[in-house]
Amino acid sequence: MAGRIEDYALIGDMQTAALVCRDGSLDWLCLPRFDSHAVFAGLLGTEDHGFWRLGPAHGSDDKPPPADRRCYRGDSLILESEWDTPRGTVRVTDFMPPRDGAPQLIRIVEGVTGRVPMRSALRMRFSYGRITPWVHKVDGRTVAVAGPDSVWLDTPAETYGKNLTTYSDFTVGPGDRIAFTISWEPSHKEPPPLSEPEAALEATSEFWREWVEHCTYHGPYREAVVRSLITLKALTYAPTGGIVAAPTTSLPEDIGGSRNWDYRFTWLRDAAITLSSLLRTGYREEARAWREWLLRAVAGDPENLQIMYGIAGERELGESELDWLPGYENSGPVRVGNGAAHQLQLDVYGEVTEALHLAHMTGLARNDYASLLQLKLIRYLETHWDQPDEGIWEVRGPRRHFVHSKVMAWVAVDRTIKLIESGDADGPLERWREMRDDIHRDVCEKGYDPERNTFTQSYGSKELDASLLLIPQVGFLPPDDKRVVGTIEAIQRELSTEDGFVLRYPTSGDDAGVDGLEGDEGAFLACSFWLADDLAMIGRVDEARELFEKLLSLRNDLGLLAEEWDPRLQRQVGNFPQAFSHVPLIDTALRLTASGAYGG
């Protein structure tokens, strides 16, 4: 049985990532990339689908208790877990060195006090737990091989096999340090070089120290902001600059339900807003890398812009179900790939254009093709902005004229007009100013309910949608506009939980609603941060701060957030950790700091 979602820690090397539970069990790792097949998939199934447990020996069931303490080492992605046992205290340090060769995951056991018996239980299962590899010894090293993949285990500790699991039993005293390293290599190649765990630990620590030094935010929420920035960096695929929405698939939005999706891809929307947060906190190199990724992914075909791509720019992300995995807490099906890749979501044009605009405004070196791409996107919108689409939430019901989509189409045109006005691009300025006015008028006439004084989810509907909270943030209307204030208050009344957190839109329980899906979902954390942002913008700063700090309290003990919060079960749900939750955390912290709306 996997732990609660918030019981997991993230470690990674900017090419893939692993989740480590409180009890020292590593239950999720895809090798060699974020979107590769999992070698450990116990998170979505049972122990038979792969895990690596390392902790104090605990009787015959192999399962140590949860660690008494855990933390990241300073501002890094190096996890330290400590157990106090009757025989002494032991520490396990887990990390993945930023790689220039074979991917490695290193676990160092260190004796602190007394003499503590330890056990490592390593059960590798390739292809998301479906394939049992051939495990054998080669020149004193343990290797697991199946098809194209091989994973090598290196450790000075003695190992033995039992029940298709590789074990190691040993004891550590004060100052003892015993390392375990697994490395991936294509099975047809030579073995990966032996690891140097202590040197790798020092290099990893130095990497994060130097990276965090570039952060320009020094306000009262620095701890939360820096941890979120580190998490976003960990979700960036270093070779290409692509940014995954989350390192997991099929962690449910509704425990026991079917709202389970694969998030190991680069959504243009998520990546663009991530880029914006990184730029505002001093990280221009990541912005440059993402812009180059975007230009490669879109290539010469902006008319067929997808809402998401693979981390190297792949376009085909076909969705399938893994029927041998029961799912996290029996929340099936488990899905890989994502069938929403070819949906029409007009808001993406706005997010991408806004990111390119911000990069330009913050002094990122000019790229002529980026400007050309921006112009091509607007030419596409000229003939498509008035079409219905699937909207920001990727509904699998019928297309609608979603208000947020139209607002973001307006953003795309507005930012491109600004680019032309600055003299850095040429385009039909008057024609596009007229288009900008047409979109604005269309939204205000068809997407606004004057009786309730609120914008609505789509033209002609009565439903609300939390994405409407972005209207003042993108500059579509000023914060003090009565329609903006009315929308904020309507969302508070109709989409907020008892705790004040925000649902994306109404779901209808057993019957499929606007999103074409059955079941309910939790409060969407990004939307809740948007509400805090809006409250600050309309002058309700104390209320904004109270909500923001309540949201911070939902983070796990390591500062990580999933996609949603289940107010009934009082736990995190959805893929984890989620970029779309950590980005608005950063943005709201910046806004509250600028307004002075923070506690002592």
Beta strands, then each sheet from edge to edge (+ up, - down):
strand 1: 8-12
strand 2: 17-21
strand 3: 25-30
strand 4: 38-40
strand 5: 51-56
strand 6: 69-72
strand 7: 79-85
strand 8: 88-95
strand 9: 104-114
strand 10: 116-123
strand 11: 134-138
strand 12: 141-146
strand 13: 149-154
strand 14: 160-162
strand 15: 165-172
strand 16: 177-186
strand 17: 236-237
strand 18: 242-243
strand 19: 266-267
strand 20: 308-309
strand 21: 320-321
strand 22: 335-336
strand 23: 448-449
strand 24: 454-455
strand 25: 523-524
strand 26: 564-566
strand 27: 571-573
sheet 1: 1+ 2- 3+ 4-
sheet 2: 1+ 2- 3+ 5- 10+ 15- 14+
sheet 3: 6+ 7- 8+ 9- 16+ 13- 12+ 11-
sheet 4: 17+ 18-
sheet 5: 19+ 20-
sheet 6: 21+ 22-
sheet 7: 23+ 24-
sheet 8: 25+ 26- 27+
end
